[in-house]
Amino acid sequence: MPKAAVFTMKLEAELRDAFMAEAEASHRPASQVVRELMRDFVRRQREEREHAAFLERKVAVARASVREDRGRSHEEVEAEFAARRARIADRT
């Protein structure tokens, strides 16, 4: 990937010194480590947004189901799964 931008930031001298020492100890340029950290941050943020959107879609579907009276009560779900657990226990 061509490097076409410069990123300047302010940080504490102690943090910079510790970071530079660790980058050197890992035999990698500090700029490479920062690029990796940035890529990881971008990836995680995208995944979190995608997951949040996924959950929002699921909640919208569930709410629509309840509005259309297609939902089941907690008690109905518990009763169904209690029956399933009992059938499995009877097989063993």
Buried (B, 14 or more C-beta within 10 A) or exposed (E): EEEEEEEEEEEEEEEEEEBEEEBEEEEEEBEEBBBEEEEEEEEEEEEEEEEEEEEEEEEEEEEEEEEEEEEEEEEEEEEEEEEEEEEEEEEE
